[in-house]
Amino acid sequence: MIRFEHVTKRYADGTTAVDDLSFEVAEGELVTLVGPSGCGKTTTMKMVNRLIEPTSGRILLDGEDIATVDPVELRRRIGYVIQQVGLFPHKTVLDNTATVPHLLGWQRKKARARAAELLDLVGLDPSVYGDRYPEQLSGGQRQRVGVARALAADPPVLLMDEPFGAVDPVVRERLQSEFLRLQSQVRKTVLFVTHDIEEAVRLGDRIAVYGNGRIEQLDPPAAVLGAPATPYVADFVGADRGLKRLSVTPIESGDLEQPPVVHLDDRVGDAAARLEAEGARWAVVLDRSDGLHGWVSAEALSGAPDGGTVRNHSRRMDAWLPVGASLKQAFSTMLQHDAGWIAVLDGDQADHFVGVLTPARLHEALRRSTAADALGAARAEVSVETVADA
Protein backbone atom coordinates (compact mmCIF):
# COMPACT_ATOMS: atom_id res chain seq x y z
CA MET A 1 0.00 0.00 0.00
CA ILE A 2 2.81 2.46 0.95
CA ARG A 3 6.29 2.04 -0.50
CA PHE A 4 9.38 4.15 0.08
CA GLU A 5 12.08 3.82 -2.60
CA HIS A 6 15.45 5.32 -1.63
CA VAL A 7 13.84 8.39 -0.10
CA THR A 8 16.09 11.14 1.27
CA LYS A 9 15.18 14.47 2.85
CA ARG A 10 18.04 16.95 3.07
CA TYR A 11 17.53 20.58 4.11
CA ALA A 12 19.32 23.67 2.77
CA ASP A 13 21.61 23.86 5.80
CA GLY A 14 22.92 20.37 5.03
CA THR A 15 20.88 18.55 7.69
CA THR A 16 19.77 15.09 6.52
CA ALA A 17 16.50 14.22 8.24
CA VAL A 18 15.89 10.98 6.33
CA ASP A 19 18.69 9.11 4.57
CA ASP A 20 18.04 6.66 1.69
CA LEU A 21 14.92 5.14 3.24
CA SER A 22 13.35 2.06 1.59
CA PHE A 23 10.54 0.02 3.14
CA GLU A 24 6.94 -1.07 2.54
CA VAL A 25 3.75 -1.03 4.58
CA ALA A 26 1.22 -3.66 3.51
CA GLU A 27 -2.48 -2.99 3.13
CA GLY A 28 -4.20 -3.14 6.51
CA GLU A 29 -0.89 -3.14 8.41
CA LEU A 30 -0.11 -0.85 11.34
CA VAL A 31 3.55 0.12 11.49
CA THR A 32 4.79 2.18 14.42
CA LEU A 33 7.71 4.53 13.84
CA VAL A 34 9.61 4.91 17.10
CA GLY A 35 12.76 6.70 18.10
CA PRO A 36 14.13 9.76 19.92
CA SER A 37 13.31 13.34 18.91
CA GLY A 38 14.96 14.44 15.69
CA CYS A 39 15.52 10.93 14.32
CA GLY A 40 13.36 11.41 11.21
CA LYS A 41 10.19 9.50 12.07
CA THR A 42 7.79 12.48 11.80
CA THR A 43 9.53 13.67 8.62
CA THR A 44 8.96 10.20 7.16
CA MET A 45 5.26 10.35 7.93
CA LYS A 46 4.77 13.91 6.67
CA MET A 47 6.32 13.02 3.34
CA VAL A 48 3.48 10.56 2.74
CA ASN A 49 0.89 13.36 2.56
CA ARG A 50 3.40 15.85 1.09
CA LEU A 51 3.45 18.20 4.04
CA ILE A 52 7.19 17.74 3.48
CA GLU A 53 8.62 17.03 0.03
CA PRO A 54 11.47 14.53 -0.31
CA THR A 55 14.78 15.65 -1.76
CA SER A 56 15.15 12.44 -3.74
CA GLY A 57 13.54 9.02 -4.13
CA ARG A 58 9.91 8.04 -4.60
CA ILE A 59 6.93 7.34 -2.36
CA LEU A 60 4.16 5.22 -3.85
CA LEU A 61 0.63 4.94 -2.53
CA ASP A 62 -1.17 1.88 -3.86
CA GLY A 63 1.30 1.83 -6.76
CA GLU A 64 0.92 5.52 -7.64
CA ASP A 65 3.81 7.98 -7.28
CA ILE A 66 2.43 10.63 -4.92
CA ALA A 67 4.62 13.29 -6.57
CA THR A 68 2.22 13.14 -9.55
CA VAL A 69 -0.88 13.78 -7.39
CA ASP A 70 -2.18 17.22 -6.42
CA PRO A 71 -1.20 17.66 -2.73
CA VAL A 72 -4.65 18.90 -1.66
CA GLU A 73 -6.37 16.00 -3.37
CA LEU A 74 -3.83 13.59 -1.86
CA ARG A 75 -4.44 14.86 1.68
CA ARG A 76 -8.17 14.40 1.34
CA ARG A 77 -7.50 10.72 0.60
CA ILE A 78 -5.34 10.25 3.71
CA GLY A 79 -6.54 10.43 7.31
CA TYR A 80 -4.29 12.53 9.57
CA VAL A 81 -4.35 12.60 13.38
CA ILE A 82 -1.99 14.76 15.42
CA GLN A 83 -1.27 15.19 19.12
CA GLN A 84 -2.96 18.59 19.33
CA VAL A 85 -6.04 17.20 17.52
CA GLY A 86 -6.68 20.48 15.64
CA LEU A 87 -10.47 20.60 15.95
CA PHE A 88 -12.23 23.76 14.80
CA PRO A 89 -13.37 25.49 18.02
CA HIS A 90 -16.37 27.20 16.34
CA LYS A 91 -17.79 23.95 14.94
CA THR A 92 -19.73 21.27 16.77
CA VAL A 93 -18.30 17.80 17.22
CA LEU A 94 -20.56 16.46 14.47
CA ASP A 95 -19.53 19.18 12.01
CA ASN A 96 -15.85 18.76 12.93
CA THR A 97 -16.11 15.07 12.14
CA ALA A 98 -17.86 15.76 8.81
CA THR A 99 -15.18 18.24 7.65
CA VAL A 100 -13.48 16.13 4.98
CA PRO A 101 -16.71 14.66 3.51
CA HIS A 102 -17.97 18.26 3.16
CA LEU A 103 -14.74 19.24 1.36
CA LEU A 104 -15.17 16.27 -0.96
CA GLY A 105 -18.61 17.53 -1.94
CA TRP A 106 -20.77 15.09 -0.02
CA GLN A 107 -24.34 16.20 0.61
CA ARG A 108 -24.79 17.59 4.12
CA LYS A 109 -27.16 14.83 5.21
CA LYS A 110 -24.82 12.07 4.01
CA ALA A 111 -21.78 13.73 5.59
CA ARG A 112 -23.46 14.15 8.97
CA ALA A 113 -24.78 10.60 8.90
CA ARG A 114 -21.25 9.33 8.27
CA ALA A 115 -19.94 11.56 11.07
CA ALA A 116 -22.55 10.18 13.50
CA GLU A 117 -21.61 6.63 12.52
CA LEU A 118 -17.91 7.29 13.20
CA LEU A 119 -18.56 9.03 16.52
CA ASP A 120 -20.51 6.01 17.65
CA LEU A 121 -17.67 3.76 16.47
CA VAL A 122 -15.11 5.61 18.64
CA GLY A 123 -17.38 5.42 21.67
CA LEU A 124 -19.00 8.87 21.59
CA ASP A 125 -22.79 8.78 21.36
CA PRO A 126 -23.64 11.34 18.65
CA SER A 127 -26.96 12.15 20.35
CA VAL A 128 -24.99 13.18 23.45
CA TYR A 129 -21.78 14.65 22.02
CA GLY A 130 -22.69 15.64 18.46
CA ASP A 131 -23.90 19.16 19.30
CA ARG A 132 -21.14 19.93 21.78
CA TYR A 133 -18.11 22.07 21.00
CA PRO A 134 -14.47 20.98 21.48
CA GLU A 135 -14.05 23.08 24.63
CA GLN A 136 -16.82 21.03 26.26
CA LEU A 137 -14.88 17.77 25.83
CA SER A 138 -12.08 16.18 27.83
CA GLY A 139 -8.68 15.67 26.22
CA GLY A 140 -9.38 12.00 25.62
CA GLN A 141 -12.75 12.77 24.03
CA ARG A 142 -11.16 15.33 21.70
CA GLN A 143 -8.65 12.69 20.60
CA ARG A 144 -11.50 10.33 19.79
CA VAL A 145 -13.13 13.02 17.68
CA GLY A 146 -9.81 13.52 15.91
CA VAL A 147 -9.66 9.83 15.02
CA ALA A 148 -13.30 9.85 13.88
CA ARG A 149 -12.67 12.90 11.68
CA ALA A 150 -9.65 11.22 10.09
CA LEU A 151 -11.77 8.18 9.23
CA ALA A 152 -14.87 10.03 8.06
CA ALA A 153 -14.16 9.88 4.31
CA ASP A 154 -13.06 6.23 4.63
CA PRO A 155 -9.42 6.83 3.59
CA PRO A 156 -7.26 3.79 2.86
CA VAL A 157 -4.31 5.27 4.78
CA LEU A 158 -4.16 6.78 8.26
CA LEU A 159 -1.21 8.85 9.51
CA MET A 160 -1.00 9.34 13.28
CA ASP A 161 1.62 11.63 14.83
CA GLU A 162 1.86 10.95 18.59
CA PRO A 163 -1.96 11.15 18.81
CA PHE A 164 -2.20 10.05 22.45
CA GLY A 165 0.83 11.89 23.79
CA ALA A 166 -1.03 14.82 25.35
CA VAL A 167 -3.26 12.88 27.75
CA ASP A 168 -2.57 11.29 31.13
CA PRO A 169 -1.36 7.66 31.31
CA VAL A 170 -4.72 6.18 32.32
CA VAL A 171 -6.60 7.88 29.47
CA ARG A 172 -3.76 7.05 27.10
CA GLU A 173 -4.07 3.34 27.84
CA ARG A 174 -7.82 3.50 27.28
CA LEU A 175 -7.35 5.30 23.97
CA GLN A 176 -4.81 2.71 22.86
CA SER A 177 -7.25 -0.09 23.69
CA GLU A 178 -10.06 1.70 21.88
CA PHE A 179 -7.88 2.27 18.84
CA LEU A 180 -6.84 -1.39 18.71
CA ARG A 181 -10.51 -2.36 18.82
CA LEU A 182 -11.29 0.14 16.08
CA GLN A 183 -8.40 -0.99 13.89
CA SER A 184 -9.58 -4.60 14.17
CA GLN A 185 -12.83 -3.45 12.55
CA VAL A 186 -11.69 -0.95 9.92
CA ARG A 187 -8.23 -2.41 9.06
CA LYS A 188 -6.64 0.77 7.75
CA THR A 189 -3.05 1.01 6.59
CA VAL A 190 -1.48 3.02 9.42
CA LEU A 191 1.80 4.82 10.05
CA PHE A 192 1.88 5.65 13.76
CA VAL A 193 4.63 7.91 15.12
CA THR A 194 5.58 7.63 18.79
CA HIS A 195 8.62 8.09 21.00
CA ASP A 196 7.29 5.52 23.50
CA ILE A 197 8.58 1.98 22.88
CA GLU A 198 5.83 0.46 25.04
CA GLU A 199 3.16 2.16 22.90
CA ALA A 200 4.95 1.02 19.76
CA VAL A 201 5.06 -2.56 21.03
CA ARG A 202 1.42 -2.59 22.05
CA LEU A 203 0.00 -1.14 18.85
CA GLY A 204 2.28 -2.11 15.99
CA ASP A 205 2.08 -5.12 13.70
CA ARG A 206 5.67 -4.13 13.00
CA ILE A 207 7.99 -1.59 14.61
CA ALA A 208 10.42 0.64 12.73
CA VAL A 209 13.14 1.68 15.18
CA TYR A 210 14.78 4.87 13.94
CA GLY A 211 18.35 5.91 14.49
CA ASN A 212 19.73 9.07 12.85
CA GLY A 213 17.55 9.33 9.76
CA ARG A 214 17.63 5.58 9.14
CA ILE A 215 15.61 2.57 10.21
CA GLU A 216 17.84 0.42 12.40
CA GLN A 217 15.31 -2.43 12.57
CA LEU A 218 11.87 -3.11 11.07
CA ASP A 219 10.32 -6.23 12.56
CA PRO A 220 7.34 -7.51 14.56
CA PRO A 221 7.41 -6.32 18.20
CA ALA A 222 8.45 -9.71 19.57
CA ALA A 223 11.46 -9.84 17.25
CA VAL A 224 12.57 -6.29 18.11
CA LEU A 225 12.38 -7.09 21.82
CA GLY A 226 13.76 -10.61 21.61
CA ALA A 227 16.50 -10.14 19.02
CA PRO A 228 17.57 -6.48 18.65
CA ALA A 229 19.39 -6.09 15.34
CA THR A 230 22.02 -3.65 16.61
CA PRO A 231 23.43 -2.42 19.92
CA TYR A 232 21.57 0.85 19.28
CA VAL A 233 18.21 -0.98 19.13
CA ALA A 234 19.05 -3.01 22.24
CA ASP A 235 19.87 0.18 24.11
CA PHE A 236 16.75 1.95 22.85
CA VAL A 237 14.27 -0.78 23.78
CA GLY A 238 15.91 -1.03 27.20
CA ALA A 239 17.39 -3.63 29.51
CA ASP A 240 13.86 -4.62 30.56
CA ARG A 241 12.94 -5.68 27.02
CA GLY A 242 12.22 -9.18 28.36
CA LEU A 243 9.43 -7.72 30.48
CA LYS A 244 8.14 -5.69 27.53
CA ARG A 245 8.10 -8.85 25.44
CA LEU A 246 5.58 -10.38 27.83
CA SER A 247 2.95 -8.04 26.35
CA VAL A 248 3.41 -9.39 22.80
CA THR A 249 3.82 -13.09 23.63
CA PRO A 250 0.50 -14.96 23.65
CA ILE A 251 -0.38 -17.95 25.80
CA GLU A 252 -0.35 -21.14 23.71
CA SER A 253 -1.78 -24.50 24.68
CA GLY A 254 1.73 -25.99 24.64
CA ASP A 255 2.70 -23.69 27.51
CA LEU A 256 0.24 -25.25 29.92
CA GLU A 257 0.41 -27.89 32.62
CA GLN A 258 -2.31 -30.51 32.99
CA PRO A 259 -3.20 -30.95 36.66
CA PRO A 260 -5.71 -33.52 37.93
CA VAL A 261 -9.29 -32.66 36.99
CA VAL A 262 -12.47 -33.53 38.89
CA HIS A 263 -16.09 -32.56 38.39
CA LEU A 264 -18.58 -30.90 40.70
CA ASP A 265 -20.72 -33.99 41.01
CA ASP A 266 -17.87 -36.47 41.58
CA ARG A 267 -18.00 -38.30 44.89
CA VAL A 268 -15.52 -37.02 47.45
CA GLY A 269 -13.93 -40.45 47.97
CA ASP A 270 -13.33 -40.97 44.23
CA ALA A 271 -11.83 -37.48 43.82
CA ALA A 272 -9.59 -37.93 46.90
CA ALA A 273 -8.34 -41.26 45.59
CA ARG A 274 -7.49 -39.68 42.22
CA LEU A 275 -5.42 -36.94 43.84
CA GLU A 276 -3.66 -39.43 46.10
CA ALA A 277 -2.81 -41.66 43.17
CA GLU A 278 -1.26 -38.74 41.28
CA GLY A 279 0.48 -37.32 44.33
CA ALA A 280 -1.31 -33.99 43.79
CA ARG A 281 -2.21 -31.40 46.43
CA TRP A 282 -5.08 -29.92 44.45
CA ALA A 283 -7.26 -30.43 41.39
CA VAL A 284 -9.15 -28.22 38.96
CA VAL A 285 -12.93 -28.50 39.33
CA LEU A 286 -15.09 -28.44 36.19
CA ASP A 287 -18.83 -28.37 35.65
CA ARG A 288 -20.80 -30.87 33.56
CA SER A 289 -19.82 -29.04 30.33
CA ASP A 290 -16.12 -29.09 31.23
CA GLY A 291 -16.25 -25.37 31.94
CA LEU A 292 -14.13 -23.98 34.76
CA HIS A 293 -15.72 -23.85 38.19
CA GLY A 294 -12.73 -23.62 40.53
CA TRP A 295 -10.38 -25.85 42.46
CA VAL A 296 -10.30 -28.17 45.43
CA SER A 297 -7.46 -29.18 47.72
CA ALA A 298 -6.54 -32.74 48.64
CA GLU A 299 -6.72 -31.70 52.29
CA ALA A 300 -10.35 -30.57 51.94
CA LEU A 301 -11.31 -33.85 50.31
CA SER A 302 -9.46 -36.08 52.73
CA GLY A 303 -11.29 -34.62 55.72
CA ALA A 304 -14.76 -34.74 54.14
CA PRO A 305 -17.41 -37.46 54.54
CA ASP A 306 -17.17 -40.00 51.72
CA GLY A 307 -20.83 -39.66 50.80
CA GLY A 308 -20.67 -36.03 49.68
CA THR A 309 -19.68 -34.50 46.34
CA VAL A 310 -16.85 -32.24 45.30
CA ARG A 311 -19.35 -29.39 44.88
CA ASN A 312 -19.54 -28.82 48.64
CA HIS A 313 -15.76 -28.51 49.07
CA SER A 314 -14.55 -26.69 45.98
CA ARG A 315 -13.55 -23.03 45.79
CA ARG A 316 -14.29 -20.61 42.97
CA MET A 317 -11.42 -19.69 40.65
CA ASP A 318 -11.30 -16.09 39.45
CA ALA A 319 -7.74 -16.14 38.10
CA TRP A 320 -8.26 -17.21 34.49
CA LEU A 321 -7.61 -16.02 30.94
CA PRO A 322 -8.38 -17.24 27.42
CA VAL A 323 -5.83 -18.90 25.16
CA GLY A 324 -4.13 -16.14 23.19
CA ALA A 325 -4.05 -13.63 26.03
CA SER A 326 -0.59 -12.18 26.59
CA LEU A 327 1.92 -13.44 29.11
CA LYS A 328 1.84 -9.94 30.60
CA GLN A 329 -1.89 -10.33 31.27
CA ALA A 330 -1.18 -13.72 32.82
CA PHE A 331 1.51 -12.31 35.09
CA SER A 332 -0.74 -9.40 36.10
CA THR A 333 -3.62 -11.78 36.84
CA MET A 334 -1.41 -13.92 39.06
CA LEU A 335 -0.36 -10.85 41.03
CA GLN A 336 -3.88 -9.41 41.21
CA HIS A 337 -5.30 -12.61 42.69
CA ASP A 338 -2.16 -13.63 44.61
CA ALA A 339 -2.38 -16.91 42.69
CA GLY A 340 0.30 -19.51 42.13
CA TRP A 341 -1.28 -20.40 38.80
CA ILE A 342 -4.06 -19.32 36.47
CA ALA A 343 -6.57 -21.38 34.54
CA VAL A 344 -6.58 -21.03 30.75
CA LEU A 345 -9.79 -21.43 28.77
CA ASP A 346 -10.68 -21.83 25.12
CA GLY A 347 -13.31 -19.15 24.50
CA ASP A 348 -14.19 -20.66 21.10
CA GLN A 349 -15.53 -23.74 22.86
CA ALA A 350 -17.82 -22.24 25.49
CA ASP A 351 -14.96 -21.50 27.89
CA HIS A 352 -13.69 -25.06 27.75
CA PHE A 353 -10.83 -25.67 30.22
CA VAL A 354 -7.46 -26.15 28.48
CA GLY A 355 -4.88 -26.23 31.26
CA VAL A 356 -3.09 -24.07 33.82
CA LEU A 357 -0.19 -21.65 33.52
CA THR A 358 2.32 -21.50 36.37
CA PRO A 359 5.11 -18.95 36.88
CA ALA A 360 7.68 -21.53 35.79
CA ARG A 361 5.76 -22.29 32.60
CA LEU A 362 5.29 -18.58 31.94
CA HIS A 363 9.05 -18.06 32.08
CA GLU A 364 9.60 -21.08 29.88
CA ALA A 365 7.07 -19.77 27.33
CA LEU A 366 8.91 -16.45 27.15
CA ARG A 367 12.26 -18.17 26.60
CA ARG A 368 10.84 -20.49 23.94
CA SER A 369 9.25 -17.53 22.16
CA THR A 370 12.59 -15.71 22.02
CA ALA A 371 14.40 -18.83 20.82
CA ALA A 372 11.72 -19.50 18.19
CA ASP A 373 12.15 -16.03 16.70
CA ALA A 374 15.91 -16.47 16.57
CA LEU A 375 15.56 -19.83 14.81
CA GLY A 376 12.65 -18.82 12.58
CA ALA A 377 10.62 -21.71 13.96
CA ALA A 378 7.24 -22.20 15.59
CA ARG A 379 7.28 -21.94 19.37
CA ALA A 380 5.94 -25.47 19.74
CA GLU A 381 9.00 -26.77 17.87
CA VAL A 382 11.48 -25.23 20.30
CA SER A 383 12.62 -26.67 23.60
CA VAL A 384 14.69 -24.93 26.26
CA GLU A 385 16.55 -26.28 29.26
CA THR A 386 14.76 -25.69 32.54
CA VAL A 387 15.67 -26.11 36.19
CA ALA A 388 13.71 -29.37 36.18
CA ASP A 389 15.93 -30.69 33.37
CA ALA A 390 19.19 -29.91 35.18
N, C-alpha and C positions, 0 to 999 in steps of 0.2 A: 504493500500500500504506500509506504514512504521509503524512498531510497536516496541515500546520500552517496554521491560519487566524487571522491577526491575534493571535498569541499574545504576551502580555506577562507577565513575572514581576517584580513590584515588592514589595520587602520593607517591613516596618513602619518602618524608619528612613529610607525614601525612596529607597533604592538600587534602581535598575532594572537587573536582571541580563539580561533579554531584553526587547527593545522592538519590539512590533508585527511579529512574525516570521511570514512566510507563505512556505512552500515545500513541495514534494512530493518524496518518494522513491519511485521506481517499484518494482514487485515484482522481486526479484532483483538490485536495484542496490546497490552499495556506495558510500556517500557519506561522505567523510572531513570531519570538522569540525575546522578548524585555526585556531589563533590564540594570542595570548599568554595568560598566566594572568589569570583574572578577566574574560575577554571574553564569557562566557556560553555557551560550547560545551558544557560538562558540564551546566550547568543545562538546556539544551535537551534533551540526551539523557535526563536523569533525569525530565523531565516526561513522556516517552513511557511509562515504566512507573510513573508516579505516585509516585516517591520524592520528587518535588517537585510541588506543585500549581500550575498557572498562576493568575495573578491575573485574567486575562481572555483571551478567545479560545477556540478549540477545537482539539483534536488528534484526528484520526480515524485509526483503524487498520482497514484494509480496509473503509472506509466507515462504521465504527461509532465514535461519539463515546466515547472512553475514559472520560469523566467518568461515564458511565452503567454502567460495568463495575466490579464489586467489585475493589479493588486487588490483593488476594491472588490472585484468579483470574486477573487480567490478568498479573501477574508470572510466573505459572506458564506462560503462553503466550508469554513473551518470554525469549529467552536473554540472559544478562547476564554479561559478562566484565570484571573490573577488574584494575588493575595489581597489587594485592596478592593476587590469586587467590582468597583466602578459602576454602581447603579446610578441611574438618574434620580436625583433627590426630588424633583418636581413631578415624577411619574409614579403611579401606583405600582405595586408588586406585579399585578397582572399585566399592565402595560409595559413595564420593564422587561418582563419575560417574553412578551410578544414583539420586542424591538426588531429583531432580524427578520421574522416573517413579514412585518410591515414593510421593511426596506426592500424585501424581495417582491413586493406587490401583492401579497396575499390579501384577500378580503378581510375586513376587520373582524367579522364574526368567526371566520375560520382561524385567524391568527389568535384570537382570544380563547377559542376552544382548545387550540393546541397548547397555549400557555397554561390553561387550567389543568389540562391533562398532565403536563410536566410538573407543575407545582404539586399535584397530588402524588406523582411518582417520587418526588424528593421528600415527601413527608410533610408538606405544607397544604392543609386543606384550603382550596381556593375560595370557598365560601367564608372562611375565617380571615385569611391573610390577603386575598386578592385585592381588596380595596385599601389596604394599608400602604403607608409610605415607608421607604427604607429606614428613616429615623425611628420608626415605631417597632423595628425588629432588633433582635439580639444579633451579635456578631455571627453566631453560628447559623441563624436563620438567613442572614444576608448572603452568607456563603452558599447556602442551598439555592437561593434565588439565582445567584450567579451561575451555578451549575445548570439549573433549569433553563436559564436564558441561553446558555451556550448550546444546549441540546434542542432548542425550540424548532429550528429549521431542519432538524434531523441530519446534521452534517456527518460525513463518514469519518472525519478526523477531529479529535479533541486535543487541544493544547492547554496544559495546566501548569501555571508558574507559581509554585509554592502556595497553592490555594488555601491551605488550612494553617498557614504559618502564623496568622494574626489572632488566633483564638487560644483559649487556655487548654491545657493538656487533656482535661476530661472531655470538653466539647470536641477537641481535635480527634480523639479516639472514636467518638460517636460519628463524626463526619466521615472518618475513614471507613468505618463499618458500613455506613449508609452508602458511601460511594461504591464499595465493593459489591454490595447488594444490587445497586443500580447498574453497575457495569456487567454483572452477570445476566441482566435482562437486555440491555441495549447493545452490548458487545461492540463498542466503538474502538477505533484505532487511536491509542492515547500515548502522547509524550507527556510525562509528568516530571516536572523539575522540583527537586527538593535538596536541602543540605543535610537532611536527617536520615542516616542509614537505616534506622529502625522503620521509618515510614516507607523508605524505598523497598525494604525487605517485605514488609507487610502487603504492599499494594502491587508490586511489579511482577509480571510474568517473567521479565528479564530486567536486570539492573545494568546500566552503563555507568561504570565508575570512572569519573573524569580526573585526569591529572592536569597538566598545564596545556590546555587546548587540545588534548588527545584523550581518547578512551583507553584506559589502562586495561579494562576487562569488561566484557559484555556477555553475561551468562545468567542463567536462572539464579534466584537468591541462594538456594542451597549450595550451588557450586561456588558462588562468590564467597560465602561464609566458610565453606568446608575446604576449598582449595584456592586461596587467593593466587592470582596469576603472577603478581610481583610483590616485592617487599612494600612498595607504596600502598597497594591495595590492602595488604595484611595490616599495615599500620592504620589505614583509614577506617577499616571496618572494626578495628579494636581488638584488644586481647581477649575480650569476652565474646568473641564471635561464635564460640561454641554455644553459649547461652542464647544468642540471637538466632542461631540455627534451629533451636527448639521450635520456634514459631513457624518455620517453614518445613518441618519434618512431620508428616502425618503418621498416625498410628496405623499399623498394618496388622493383619491377623497373625502373621508370623512372629510378631513381637510378644505375643501373649502367652501366659502360663495357663494350664488347664487344671484347676483345683478340683477336689471332689465336688459333686453336684448332688443335691437332694431336692425333693419337691415338698411343697407345703403339706400335702396330705400323706406323706410317707410316715410310717409308724416310727416312733422314737427309737425303739430297739433296733430296727433295721438300719436306720440312719447312723446310729452310734456304732454299730458293727462295721459299717462301711468306712467310717472315719478311722476306726481302730485298725482295720485291715490295711489302710493306706498310710498309717502313721501320721495322719493330718490333725491339726488342732482346730480347724474350722472348715466349713463347706459353704458354697454358694447355694442359696435357696431360690428355686424357680417356681412359678405358678404352673397351672395345667398346660398353658400354651408355650412353656419354656421361656416366658418373659421373666425379667429380673424382679425378684421380690426383696431379697436381702441376704443375710448370712446367719449362720448359727455356729456356735462354738461346740467343740467336743465336750467341754466341761458342762455346758448347759444340758446336753443330751444325756450325759452319763449320770447326772443326778436327777433325771426326770422319770416319772412312772412309765413303765414300758407300754402301757395301754394308750398313751396319748399320741398326738401327731406333732410333726415338726412345726406346724403353724403356731402352736402355743409357746414356742421357745425361740423362734427366729426374731431377728432384728432387721428393721428396714435399712436399706442401703441407698444413701443419697449421693455417694461419690461414684458417678458413672459418666461416660461419654460415648458418643458413637464412633465406630470405625471411621478413620479419615480425619478425626479431630487432630489438632497439632499436639506434639509432645509438650509444648509450652502450656497448653490448656490442661493437659494431664497433670503436669507438675503443679500448676496452680490449684487444681481441684484437690490433689492430695494435701496440699498445705491448708486450703480452706476448710477441709473436713478433718484435718489431723488424721489422715488415713494412711495406712501402710500399703494400700493397693487401691486401685479403682476398677470397677467393672466396665467392660467394653461391650457395646451392643451394636447390632446390625439394624439400623433404622429402616432398611429396605424390606426387612422381614418382621414387621410388627415388633420392633425392639427385641429381637431374638438375642439371647445371651451368646457371646462369642468366646470370651475368656477374661482374664484379669491382667492388668499391667502393674508391675511392681517397680519400685525405684531402680532395682538392678536391671530389669528388662528395659526400662526407659533409657538408661545409660547405654545399654548394649545396642538398642535401636538407633541411638544417635551415632554411635561409633560405626555401625554397619552402614548407615546412610552415607556418612562421610567416605568410607571405604568404597562403597558402590559408585559414588560419583567419580572417585579417582580412577576406578577400574573401568568405568563405562558399563557397569553391569546392573542388573536389577538387585534390589536390596535383599530379596529372598535368596539370591544366589551367593551371597557373601557371608562368610563366618568370621568371627573375631574371637580372640582368646579372652576368656573371662577368668575371674578369680576362682570360679568353680572348676575350671579346666586345669588350673595350675597344680 
